[in-house]
Amino acid sequence: MIQKIGVGLVNQNPMVTKERNVANNTQQYSSTPAFARNYTATSLVNAYQAFHGIQTAKTVSFGKSLAAAFKDLNQPMTTCSDPKKGKAGESVGSRANVSSLVNEYYDELPNNNDAIKTDIEISSTPKEIVDARTQIKRTPNGIMYEMAVRKPRPVDTPADRSKPLDQLIRITQDPKAEEKAYVLNTKGKLMAVVEDGQNVLLTNAGTFSKHIDDTARLNVRADKASNRDFVPFTTEIQKVRERVHMPSIGQGTEIVIGMEDGRFVPEIIDSIRTFENKINKGEIILDQFVANPDAKNTQLAMLAGGFGSRAEYTNASSDGIFHGKANGAQSTKGVFRTATGLTPMETTFISLHNAGLLDCSKGVFGIGKNVKFYLNQSGVNKGNGGFTVDLYNKMEREGRNSLTLFPNDSMSRMTEASRKMADIMNTGDAAIVMIAKEVSSEDAKGNFGIMKLGKDNEILEFAEKPKTIPAGYEKNGNCLTNTFQFSVSKEAFKALATLEPFFPAGKGKEPRDWSKTFVPILMSLTQKDNLNEMRADIAKVVDADPKQIPMSAIREAHEAVANQKIIAVPTDEPWADCGTLNALYHTTMQIASNAFPLEDFERAHVLNSINTQTGLVASTPEQKSQIESKYYIDGEVMAVPKAKRVSPSIVGQYINKGLISINK
């Protein structure tokens, strides 16, 4: 039933209320992106008007605006638009160009409170859907763009507008503003992104505004339901320990940087070259390097060129970096400089130096010395597990007993744990040795792989990013998580190589993932004695018919690792997964408060690059000054430099020198 109330029209359906206020020219329509794509603008308008009994809007160009809203708000952001690449067209989120919308609707919404509203689906899984209410509205200060996200609902439950909001992003901008503003949606999580030509500001739990003058206005507000209010604090810069370059004692091993073709290759090479120059110029001075006796027995590797959607906060700013361009310049979380003055990748280099594994001494560390690259041009990405197996086979060298893997997006000083990991692997008793860190159960849910340990820290069970914590994994409200710092024996690689030919072609996003595929396979091979049970376990993991995997292959793989175990090295040394904006932000604040100790020069750089009163975290002291001269900051706001383009010719130079191995 539709009942007229004054000049407005209200749908009396008790579940959903939709209205149009003629005085304010508010237009609203609810639909899914798929529905919107299947109808023309005219059809959408007719359907809307027929449902509400509304006459043609007089002030607003309704058809154009509604069609444009659906088009702008539901564009997928893909990691790669080149169909020849591995995960072509994978949708990892979407980006609303707020500045473009402001210009488009500025004249179409002439009166204050004129608005266009729409409900959209911004994320979904087989079980849950995340809905958002979006509106574009005229205000006295310009056009306001707002997206309010509801909490997830089951797929078989209709949207409920009475549900509390999970997040809200509100940006008000005048068309004359020089900034480009965006709202970034990554898997249902929102972030406000503003680019001013030199810098990129990001927040999902803070506010900032442009100093108001006669030419530009910009106000950004980001709230989330679980927001922890930023509490200003004071800190003191402690005296930095004086150091001098010391000659290294012995030699460590080398590290191979694994990269995928078209993914950040020039930027990573440029970043490492910058780090090398800082060491040789004396800007970075470390303790004397003393090689771990087991260093030569392992090959270090870092996976630094994947498609990870968690990197979006560093690469979703300008059109030059924006995913969706076949071979456009891109950036990644591993190569931008944090408030420590280093990239997350370089913090790992220093940890490996302190552990006696990778020599970062002056004149020793460098590309072509103890740093090499592996570039995968095969066009097939089999997840981090398949990528690592390819890397291991291509970079194999004499005397290597294991491969030790590290991520490029964590900040840690797990020196003792790294040493112990190398020592255990050198005994020959382990197929995998994994560094484990205790985290709260709440933080672990959906974010980290967690483990259950038995005698001598053997990993008995492993759960990859569970939504709820399984029985037996939790202790005193905490779980042990995989830090993705682990060693794999050559026998384990042999076992996987034996089974691989019988696995079906890869399905899904990460068909050869360490946590989801290879670790469960090796756990079955090392923990069980019955070959039939092993075959059933392995077939289930790779989604295969057990009969397709010969018993002879199961037996050979089992014999390769029969005397080895999968072992954890629990540690309380500092570590933070910085693959998300929140993790990196809060780790930076911990460093400033001395709760997360790194090197003296890193902490000093942090204290000069953040404002502990307003909440601003910048990459350098100079950038901090630039931002504070232009914006008012309040809350969790991070500033990163706009990613630069680096010439692809750098790759060719290193290929010609034989420093990059290529898998075609």
PLY file of the C-alpha trace (Angstrom):
ply
format ascii 1.0
element vertex 664
property float x
property float y
property float z
element edge 663
property int vertex1
property int vertex2
end_header
0.00 0.00 0.00
1.26 3.49 -0.88
-0.07 6.40 1.09
0.33 10.10 0.26
1.64 12.22 3.13
1.75 15.90 2.23
4.02 16.32 -0.76
5.93 13.13 -0.09
5.19 9.48 -0.82
5.91 6.69 1.64
5.91 2.95 1.01
4.12 1.29 3.92
6.00 -2.00 3.66
7.13 -2.52 7.30
10.44 -4.11 6.20
11.65 -1.42 3.82
10.83 2.28 3.76
11.62 4.29 0.63
10.68 7.90 0.10
11.11 10.93 -2.08
10.79 14.37 -0.53
9.80 16.74 -3.34
10.97 19.80 -1.45
14.52 18.50 -1.19
14.57 16.50 -4.44
15.81 13.36 -2.71
16.00 10.39 -5.04
16.40 6.87 -3.67
16.45 3.45 -5.24
17.46 0.06 -3.85
19.02 -2.59 -6.06
21.93 -4.95 -6.43
24.76 -4.13 -8.87
23.74 -7.08 -11.04
20.16 -5.75 -11.31
21.43 -2.30 -12.17
23.64 -3.57 -14.97
20.75 -5.41 -16.60
18.54 -2.33 -17.00
18.90 0.88 -18.92
18.69 4.23 -17.15
15.16 4.68 -18.47
14.10 1.26 -17.18
15.54 2.02 -13.76
13.72 5.32 -13.57
10.44 3.79 -14.74
10.73 0.93 -12.25
11.50 3.34 -9.43
8.66 5.69 -10.32
6.15 2.87 -10.83
6.99 1.34 -7.47
6.59 4.65 -5.66
3.93 6.27 -7.82
6.28 9.22 -8.35
6.02 11.68 -11.21
9.09 12.71 -13.18
11.56 14.66 -11.04
11.54 18.34 -11.91
14.87 19.71 -10.65
17.29 16.82 -10.91
18.20 15.00 -14.10
17.07 11.82 -12.40
17.74 9.26 -15.10
21.28 10.41 -15.75
22.11 10.71 -12.08
20.76 7.33 -11.09
22.50 5.53 -13.93
25.77 7.34 -13.19
25.52 6.46 -9.50
25.25 2.75 -10.24
28.06 2.95 -12.77
30.42 4.86 -10.48
29.66 2.96 -7.28
29.90 -0.56 -8.64
33.02 -0.56 -10.79
35.21 -3.54 -9.91
38.88 -2.89 -9.26
40.94 -5.66 -10.80
44.52 -6.59 -10.02
45.35 -7.24 -13.63
43.44 -6.46 -16.80
45.80 -8.34 -19.11
44.18 -11.73 -19.91
47.61 -13.23 -20.52
48.60 -12.72 -16.88
47.95 -15.21 -14.10
44.91 -13.99 -12.17
43.43 -11.86 -14.93
40.40 -9.93 -13.85
40.42 -10.95 -10.19
38.15 -8.49 -8.43
39.58 -7.36 -5.10
37.47 -4.30 -4.41
36.17 -1.11 -5.93
37.00 2.56 -5.82
34.52 5.42 -5.97
36.05 8.56 -7.50
34.53 11.13 -5.17
36.11 14.12 -6.92
34.60 13.04 -10.22
31.19 12.62 -8.61
31.43 16.08 -7.03
32.00 17.65 -10.43
29.30 15.57 -12.10
26.58 16.30 -9.58
27.50 19.85 -8.65
25.06 21.39 -11.14
22.52 18.58 -10.96
21.99 19.14 -7.22
21.42 22.91 -7.13
19.72 23.24 -3.73
20.97 22.42 -0.24
19.88 18.93 0.86
19.24 17.80 -2.74
20.44 14.19 -2.74
20.66 10.96 -4.69
20.69 7.78 -2.61
21.20 4.14 -3.45
21.69 0.85 -1.61
24.45 -1.40 -2.94
26.11 -4.70 -2.17
29.83 -4.12 -1.65
31.05 -7.54 -0.59
29.82 -11.12 -0.50
30.86 -14.66 0.32
28.84 -17.85 -0.15
27.42 -17.23 3.33
27.44 -13.46 3.96
26.63 -10.20 2.21
27.77 -6.71 3.18
25.40 -3.90 2.19
26.04 -0.17 2.10
23.86 2.92 1.92
25.35 5.53 -0.38
24.29 9.09 -0.98
25.51 12.16 -2.86
24.12 15.32 -1.30
24.37 19.10 -1.77
25.52 20.94 1.39
26.49 24.59 2.06
30.17 23.57 1.81
29.97 21.56 -1.42
28.88 18.10 -2.48
28.97 15.44 0.22
29.63 11.80 -0.65
28.72 9.29 2.05
28.90 5.53 2.25
27.56 3.81 5.37
28.24 0.08 5.70
25.91 -2.23 7.57
27.12 -5.28 9.42
27.22 -8.52 7.37
23.96 -10.42 6.91
23.32 -14.04 5.86
22.74 -14.44 2.13
19.18 -15.66 2.66
18.22 -12.68 4.83
16.92 -9.40 3.34
18.77 -6.16 4.02
17.87 -4.63 7.37
18.26 -0.88 7.56
17.80 -0.93 11.32
21.08 -2.78 11.77
23.89 -0.75 13.39
26.52 0.59 11.03
29.92 -1.05 10.81
31.67 1.81 9.01
30.96 5.26 7.66
32.97 7.35 5.22
31.90 10.94 4.55
33.76 13.29 2.20
32.64 16.84 1.46
34.47 18.57 -1.36
34.16 21.70 -3.45
34.83 21.27 -7.20
37.64 23.83 -6.96
39.65 21.68 -4.54
42.98 20.57 -5.96
42.84 17.22 -4.18
41.54 13.99 -5.68
39.37 12.11 -3.21
38.35 8.45 -3.34
36.57 5.88 -1.21
38.33 2.55 -1.41
36.37 -0.64 -0.76
38.46 -3.76 -0.26
36.37 -6.82 0.50
33.75 -4.78 2.31
36.22 -2.65 4.29
36.23 1.06 3.48
38.99 3.63 3.48
39.06 7.31 2.57
41.93 8.15 0.22
42.99 11.70 -0.73
45.79 12.53 -3.14
47.19 16.04 -3.45
49.87 15.49 -6.10
52.79 14.70 -3.79
51.19 12.82 -0.93
48.42 10.34 -0.32
46.40 10.54 2.90
44.48 7.51 4.12
42.13 6.85 7.02
39.38 4.54 8.16
39.23 5.84 11.72
39.96 9.54 11.69
39.14 12.94 10.25
41.08 15.58 8.35
40.18 18.79 6.55
41.85 21.21 4.17
42.57 24.64 5.55
39.53 26.56 4.32
40.21 29.48 2.00
38.50 31.12 -0.93
39.31 28.41 -3.44
38.97 24.97 -1.89
37.17 23.03 0.78
37.73 19.43 1.77
36.48 17.53 4.81
37.01 13.81 5.36
35.47 11.77 8.15
35.90 8.02 8.67
34.29 6.06 11.49
34.07 2.38 12.28
32.10 0.54 14.91
35.17 -0.95 16.60
37.12 2.30 16.46
39.52 2.81 19.33
39.71 6.53 19.98
43.18 7.89 19.41
44.62 9.00 22.74
47.38 11.64 22.46
50.57 10.80 24.32
54.03 12.24 24.90
57.37 10.54 24.42
61.03 11.42 24.61
63.73 10.86 22.04
66.32 8.70 23.73
70.02 9.00 23.03
70.92 6.94 19.99
73.71 4.45 20.54
76.82 5.45 18.61
78.07 2.87 16.16
80.87 2.51 13.64
81.18 0.21 10.64
82.87 -3.04 11.62
84.21 -5.64 9.21
81.96 -8.69 8.97
83.08 -12.00 10.42
82.47 -14.83 7.97
79.71 -14.95 5.42
76.03 -15.63 5.59
73.80 -16.88 2.82
72.01 -15.11 -0.02
68.43 -13.97 -0.38
66.30 -14.37 -3.50
63.47 -11.90 -4.06
60.62 -13.70 -5.81
58.57 -11.46 -8.11
55.83 -11.96 -10.65
56.13 -10.43 -14.09
54.37 -7.07 -14.24
54.05 -6.83 -10.48
56.18 -4.09 -8.93
59.49 -5.34 -10.33
61.26 -2.02 -11.02
60.05 -0.47 -7.77
61.38 -3.35 -5.65
64.78 -3.28 -7.36
64.95 0.49 -6.87
64.00 0.13 -3.20
66.73 -2.43 -2.47
69.28 -0.35 -4.32
68.36 2.65 -2.14
68.82 0.54 1.02
72.23 -0.62 -0.21
73.30 2.98 -0.85
72.24 4.04 2.66
74.40 1.29 4.16
77.43 2.16 2.04
77.07 5.89 2.80
76.93 5.24 6.53
73.31 6.36 6.99
72.55 2.87 8.34
75.13 1.26 10.63
74.42 -2.15 12.12
76.20 -4.38 14.62
79.07 -6.47 13.36
77.83 -9.43 11.34
78.72 -12.83 12.78
77.52 -15.67 10.56
75.30 -18.36 12.00
77.06 -21.74 11.51
73.98 -23.02 9.66
73.59 -19.99 7.38
75.21 -21.61 4.36
72.87 -24.58 4.54
69.77 -22.57 3.69
68.59 -20.30 0.93
66.64 -17.23 2.04
63.69 -16.18 -0.06
61.17 -13.37 0.10
57.89 -13.34 -1.81
57.55 -9.76 -2.92
55.57 -9.60 -6.11
52.13 -11.06 -5.62
48.62 -9.82 -6.18
47.74 -9.29 -2.50
44.61 -7.21 -2.11
45.79 -6.07 1.33
48.28 -3.82 -0.46
45.51 -1.62 -1.78
46.17 1.15 0.70
49.48 1.90 -0.98
48.57 1.44 -4.63
45.01 2.65 -5.06
45.64 6.37 -5.17
46.47 7.82 -8.56
45.49 6.66 -12.03
49.14 5.88 -12.74
49.17 3.25 -10.01
45.57 2.15 -10.04
45.00 -1.54 -10.71
43.30 -2.29 -13.96
46.01 -1.11 -16.35
47.65 -3.97 -18.18
51.26 -2.93 -17.69
50.87 0.28 -15.70
53.33 1.31 -13.03
52.33 -0.17 -9.69
53.45 -0.08 -6.10
53.19 -2.54 -3.24
53.25 -2.63 0.52
56.81 -3.94 0.41
58.43 -0.90 -1.19
56.98 2.25 0.33
58.90 3.88 3.16
57.29 3.67 6.57
57.74 6.12 9.44
60.85 4.14 10.47
62.61 5.39 7.35
62.73 1.85 5.98
60.43 -0.32 3.92
58.89 -3.36 5.67
61.18 -5.47 3.47
64.26 -3.72 4.84
63.24 -4.33 8.45
63.41 -8.05 7.63
66.87 -7.63 6.11
68.08 -6.13 9.39
66.51 -8.97 11.41
68.31 -11.51 9.22
71.58 -9.58 9.68
71.19 -9.69 13.47
70.43 -13.43 13.27
73.66 -14.08 11.36
71.91 -15.21 8.19
72.11 -12.27 5.73
75.16 -10.01 5.84
74.02 -6.37 5.53
77.46 -4.93 6.22
78.99 -2.08 4.25
80.44 -3.33 0.98
78.95 -6.81 1.43
75.20 -6.36 1.03
74.00 -5.65 -2.46
72.37 -6.72 -5.68
74.58 -9.30 -7.34
76.43 -9.96 -4.09
74.02 -11.61 -1.69
70.75 -10.39 -3.23
69.29 -12.02 -6.34
65.92 -12.00 -8.06
63.56 -14.59 -9.43
61.08 -13.35 -12.01
58.16 -15.60 -12.93
57.06 -15.00 -16.51
55.27 -18.31 -16.90
51.86 -16.62 -16.91
50.62 -19.11 -14.32
50.39 -18.18 -10.66
49.81 -21.21 -8.46
49.63 -19.26 -5.18
52.52 -18.67 -2.81
53.19 -22.41 -2.55
53.45 -23.05 -6.27
55.47 -19.88 -6.73
57.94 -21.02 -4.04
58.35 -24.47 -5.57
59.15 -22.86 -8.93
61.62 -20.53 -7.25
63.29 -23.40 -5.35
63.76 -25.46 -8.49
65.08 -22.54 -10.53
67.47 -21.18 -7.88
68.68 -24.53 -6.54
72.35 -24.53 -5.57
74.85 -27.07 -4.24
74.85 -27.68 -0.51
71.44 -26.21 0.17
69.42 -28.26 2.65
66.44 -25.95 3.02
64.66 -22.83 1.85
63.67 -20.20 4.43
60.74 -17.96 3.51
59.91 -14.45 4.69
57.09 -12.04 3.77
57.67 -8.49 2.56
54.94 -6.91 4.65
55.85 -7.45 8.30
57.93 -5.49 10.80
59.79 -7.70 13.24
62.93 -8.32 15.24
62.70 -12.09 15.63
66.45 -12.54 15.87
66.63 -15.41 18.36
63.69 -17.23 16.75
65.37 -17.02 13.33
68.57 -18.48 14.77
66.67 -21.30 16.47
64.73 -22.01 13.27
68.02 -22.46 11.38
69.44 -24.68 14.13
66.41 -27.02 14.18
66.30 -27.28 10.39
69.99 -28.16 10.32
69.37 -31.28 12.47
67.47 -32.91 9.60
64.56 -33.72 11.91
62.10 -31.18 10.49
60.17 -30.94 7.25
59.01 -27.43 8.20
60.06 -25.12 11.03
57.65 -22.23 11.54
58.09 -19.15 13.73
54.93 -18.67 15.80
53.71 -15.59 17.64
50.99 -15.34 20.27
48.12 -13.04 19.31
44.72 -12.45 20.87
41.98 -14.79 19.72
39.88 -11.84 18.58
42.68 -10.56 16.33
43.28 -14.07 14.98
39.71 -14.65 13.78
39.66 -14.41 9.99
43.13 -12.81 9.89
45.79 -15.37 10.78
46.55 -19.04 10.45
46.66 -20.59 13.93
48.14 -23.83 15.27
47.80 -26.45 17.98
51.07 -27.80 19.39
52.03 -31.15 20.90
55.19 -32.58 22.44
58.44 -30.76 21.54
56.38 -28.04 19.81
55.29 -30.31 16.99
52.40 -28.71 15.07
49.54 -31.19 15.37
46.79 -29.14 13.74
46.63 -25.98 11.66
43.61 -23.78 10.90
43.92 -21.11 8.21
42.21 -17.82 9.16
39.21 -19.40 10.91
36.11 -17.28 11.53
35.73 -18.96 14.93
38.51 -20.46 17.05
38.38 -24.30 17.04
38.61 -26.20 20.32
42.12 -26.67 21.65
43.71 -23.75 19.81
43.13 -21.09 22.45
44.95 -20.51 25.73
44.24 -17.61 28.07
42.42 -15.76 25.28
45.36 -16.07 22.86
46.39 -18.26 19.92
49.68 -19.07 18.26
49.76 -17.67 14.75
51.87 -18.40 11.71
54.06 -15.38 10.97
54.86 -16.71 7.46
58.52 -16.98 8.49
59.44 -20.63 8.04
62.00 -23.10 6.68
61.21 -26.02 4.39
63.56 -29.01 4.02
64.78 -30.31 0.68
63.08 -33.62 1.56
59.73 -31.81 1.90
60.22 -30.23 -1.53
61.02 -33.71 -2.90
57.78 -35.09 -1.41
55.72 -32.27 -2.93
57.42 -32.69 -6.32
56.54 -36.40 -6.25
52.83 -35.68 -5.68
52.41 -32.54 -7.80
51.99 -34.30 -11.20
48.87 -36.04 -9.88
47.13 -32.94 -8.54
44.28 -31.57 -10.66
44.65 -28.26 -12.45
44.52 -25.36 -10.04
41.12 -24.12 -8.95
40.24 -20.98 -7.06
42.41 -18.12 -5.89
45.36 -19.96 -4.31
45.37 -23.62 -5.36
48.98 -24.08 -4.21
49.00 -22.17 -0.95
51.37 -23.12 1.88
48.83 -22.80 4.68
45.86 -24.26 2.78
47.58 -26.90 0.66
51.21 -27.83 1.31
51.31 -27.70 5.12
48.24 -29.98 5.50
49.74 -32.41 2.97
53.09 -32.55 4.79
51.33 -32.89 8.16
49.55 -36.00 6.93
52.75 -37.46 5.45
54.73 -36.90 8.67
52.06 -37.75 11.27
50.35 -40.86 9.87
51.49 -44.39 9.05
48.56 -45.61 6.96
49.09 -44.85 3.27
45.37 -45.03 2.48
44.63 -42.39 5.12
47.37 -40.19 3.68
45.96 -40.53 0.18
42.46 -39.64 1.41
43.79 -36.59 3.27
45.81 -35.34 0.32
43.00 -35.90 -2.18
40.64 -33.89 0.01
43.11 -31.00 0.28
43.61 -30.70 -3.49
40.01 -31.62 -4.40
40.96 -34.76 -6.31
39.69 -38.29 -6.67
41.94 -40.44 -4.42
42.24 -43.03 -7.20
43.97 -40.41 -9.36
46.95 -40.33 -6.95
48.97 -43.57 -7.30
49.78 -45.36 -4.06
53.40 -45.56 -5.22
53.58 -41.73 -5.25
52.09 -41.59 -1.73
54.65 -44.13 -0.51
57.58 -42.29 -2.11
56.48 -38.92 -0.70
55.98 -40.42 2.76
59.41 -42.06 2.74
61.03 -38.75 1.82
59.81 -37.10 5.05
59.08 -40.15 7.24
61.60 -39.16 9.92
60.74 -35.46 9.94
58.18 -33.38 11.80
56.53 -29.99 11.39
57.79 -27.89 14.27
56.96 -24.45 15.68
59.32 -21.98 17.30
57.12 -19.90 19.65
58.58 -16.48 20.42
57.63 -13.30 22.22
60.00 -11.18 20.14
58.41 -8.13 18.46
56.45 -8.79 15.28
53.55 -7.15 13.47
51.82 -8.12 10.27
51.75 -4.81 8.39
49.74 -5.96 5.41
46.89 -3.69 6.50
46.73 0.02 7.21
45.56 -0.52 10.79
48.39 -2.92 11.62
51.04 -0.61 10.19
49.54 2.43 11.91
49.34 0.85 15.35
52.80 -0.71 15.03
54.21 2.73 14.27
52.53 4.14 17.38
53.93 1.26 19.42
57.44 2.09 18.20
56.92 5.70 19.23
55.82 4.66 22.72
58.79 2.26 22.98
56.44 -0.74 23.24
57.81 -2.15 19.99
61.61 -1.80 20.08
63.51 -1.69 16.80
66.86 -0.16 15.99
67.65 3.19 17.61
67.76 5.06 14.31
64.37 3.62 13.33
62.68 4.80 16.53
64.24 8.25 16.24
62.92 8.51 12.67
59.44 7.52 13.85
59.38 10.16 16.56
60.25 12.84 14.01
57.70 11.57 11.47
54.53 11.37 13.57
52.43 13.72 15.66
51.50 11.98 18.90
48.92 14.68 19.65
46.88 14.68 16.43
47.46 11.07 15.34
49.21 11.79 12.04
51.72 9.17 10.84
53.91 10.29 7.93
56.80 8.59 6.14
59.37 11.33 6.76
59.72 14.46 8.91
59.54 16.54 5.73
56.27 14.94 4.68
54.86 15.46 8.17
55.57 19.20 7.86
53.98 19.34 4.40
50.78 17.65 5.60
50.45 19.73 8.75
50.86 22.96 6.80
47.81 22.10 4.66
45.44 19.96 6.73
43.87 19.73 10.15
44.33 16.16 11.45
42.39 14.34 14.18
42.59 10.59 14.64
44.24 7.74 12.80
45.50 9.31 9.57
48.44 7.99 7.58
50.35 9.82 4.85
52.45 7.96 2.28
54.33 9.39 -0.68
52.62 9.16 -4.02
54.16 6.15 -5.75
56.61 7.02 -8.47
57.19 5.44 -11.81
60.46 3.58 -12.24
61.82 2.77 -15.67
61.22 -0.85 -16.76
64.69 -0.72 -18.28
66.02 -1.46 -14.79
64.71 -5.00 -15.17
66.49 -5.40 -18.50
69.77 -4.21 -16.98
69.71 -6.88 -14.29
68.56 -9.60 -16.66
71.52 -8.81 -18.93
73.86 -9.05 -15.93
72.46 -12.46 -15.02
71.11 -11.22 -11.68
67.51 -12.13 -12.44
66.50 -15.71 -13.13
63.44 -16.03 -15.34
60.85 -18.78 -15.53
59.00 -18.64 -18.85
0 1
1 2
2 3
3 4
4 5
5 6
6 7
7 8
8 9
9 10
10 11
11 12
12 13
13 14
14 15
15 16
16 17
17 18
18 19
19 20
20 21
21 22
22 23
23 24
24 25
25 26
26 27
27 28
28 29
29 30
30 31
31 32
32 33
33 34
34 35
35 36
36 37
37 38
38 39
39 40
40 41
41 42
42 43
43 44
44 45
45 46
46 47
47 48
48 49
49 50
50 51
51 52
52 53
53 54
54 55
55 56
56 57
57 58
58 59
59 60
60 61
61 62
62 63
63 64
64 65
65 66
66 67
67 68
68 69
69 70
70 71
71 72
72 73
73 74
74 75
75 76
76 77
77 78
78 79
79 80
80 81
81 82
82 83
83 84
84 85
85 86
86 87
87 88
88 89
89 90
90 91
91 92
92 93
93 94
94 95
95 96
96 97
97 98
98 99
99 100
100 101
101 102
102 103
103 104
104 105
105 106
106 107
107 108
108 109
109 110
110 111
111 112
112 113
113 114
114 115
115 116
116 117
117 118
118 119
119 120
120 121
121 122
122 123
123 124
124 125
125 126
126 127
127 128
128 129
129 130
130 131
131 132
132 133
133 134
134 135
135 136
136 137
137 138
138 139
139 140
140 141
141 142
142 143
143 144
144 145
145 146
146 147
147 148
148 149
149 150
150 151
151 152
152 153
153 154
154 155
155 156
156 157
157 158
158 159
159 160
160 161
161 162
162 163
163 164
164 165
165 166
166 167
167 168
168 169
169 170
170 171
171 172
172 173
173 174
174 175
175 176
176 177
177 178
178 179
179 180
180 181
181 182
182 183
183 184
184 185
185 186
186 187
187 188
188 189
189 190
190 191
191 192
192 193
193 194
194 195
195 196
196 197
197 198
198 199
199 200
200 201
201 202
202 203
203 204
204 205
205 206
206 207
207 208
208 209
209 210
210 211
211 212
212 213
213 214
214 215
215 216
216 217
217 218
218 219
219 220
220 221
221 222
222 223
223 224
224 225
225 226
226 227
227 228
228 229
229 230
230 231
231 232
232 233
233 234
234 235
235 236
236 237
237 238
238 239
239 240
240 241
241 242
242 243
243 244
244 245
245 246
246 247
247 248
248 249
249 250
250 251
251 252
252 253
253 254
254 255
255 256
256 257
257 258
258 259
259 260
260 261
261 262
262 263
263 264
264 265
265 266
266 267
267 268
268 269
269 270
270 271
271 272
272 273
273 274
274 275
275 276
276 277
277 278
278 279
279 280
280 281
281 282
282 283
283 284
284 285
285 286
286 287
287 288
288 289
289 290
290 291
291 292
292 293
293 294
294 295
295 296
296 297
297 298
298 299
299 300
300 301
301 302
302 303
303 304
304 305
305 306
306 307
307 308
308 309
309 310
310 311
311 312
312 313
313 314
314 315
315 316
316 317
317 318
318 319
319 320
320 321
321 322
322 323
323 324
324 325
325 326
326 327
327 328
328 329
329 330
330 331
331 332
332 333
333 334
334 335
335 336
336 337
337 338
338 339
339 340
340 341
341 342
342 343
343 344
344 345
345 346
346 347
347 348
348 349
349 350
350 351
351 352
352 353
353 354
354 355
355 356
356 357
357 358
358 359
359 360
360 361
361 362
362 363
363 364
364 365
365 366
366 367
367 368
368 369
369 370
370 371
371 372
372 373
373 374
374 375
375 376
376 377
377 378
378 379
379 380
380 381
381 382
382 383
383 384
384 385
385 386
386 387
387 388
388 389
389 390
390 391
391 392
392 393
393 394
394 395
395 396
396 397
397 398
398 399
399 400
400 401
401 402
402 403
403 404
404 405
405 406
406 407
407 408
408 409
409 410
410 411
411 412
412 413
413 414
414 415
415 416
416 417
417 418
418 419
419 420
420 421
421 422
422 423
423 424
424 425
425 426
426 427
427 428
428 429
429 430
430 431
431 432
432 433
433 434
434 435
435 436
436 437
437 438
438 439
439 440
440 441
441 442
442 443
443 444
444 445
445 446
446 447
447 448
448 449
449 450
450 451
451 452
452 453
453 454
454 455
455 456
456 457
457 458
458 459
459 460
460 461
461 462
462 463
463 464
464 465
465 466
466 467
467 468
468 469
469 470
470 471
471 472
472 473
473 474
474 475
475 476
476 477
477 478
478 479
479 480
480 481
481 482
482 483
483 484
484 485
485 486
486 487
487 488
488 489
489 490
490 491
491 492
492 493
493 494
494 495
495 496
496 497
497 498
498 499
499 500
500 501
501 502
502 503
503 504
504 505
505 506
506 507
507 508
508 509
509 510
510 511
511 512
512 513
513 514
514 515
515 516
516 517
517 518
518 519
519 520
520 521
521 522
522 523
523 524
524 525
525 526
526 527
527 528
528 529
529 530
530 531
531 532
532 533
533 534
534 535
535 536
536 537
537 538
538 539
539 540
540 541
541 542
542 543
543 544
544 545
545 546
546 547
547 548
548 549
549 550
550 551
551 552
552 553
553 554
554 555
555 556
556 557
557 558
558 559
559 560
560 561
561 562
562 563
563 564
564 565
565 566
566 567
567 568
568 569
569 570
570 571
571 572
572 573
573 574
574 575
575 576
576 577
577 578
578 579
579 580
580 581
581 582
582 583
583 584
584 585
585 586
586 587
587 588
588 589
589 590
590 591
591 592
592 593
593 594
594 595
595 596
596 597
597 598
598 599
599 600
600 601
601 602
602 603
603 604
604 605
605 606
606 607
607 608
608 609
609 610
610 611
611 612
612 613
613 614
614 615
615 616
616 617
617 618
618 619
619 620
620 621
621 622
622 623
623 624
624 625
625 626
626 627
627 628
628 629
629 630
630 631
631 632
632 633
633 634
634 635
635 636
636 637
637 638
638 639
639 640
640 641
641 642
642 643
643 644
644 645
645 646
646 647
647 648
648 649
649 650
650 651
651 652
652 653
653 654
654 655
655 656
656 657
657 658
658 659
659 660
660 661
661 662
662 663
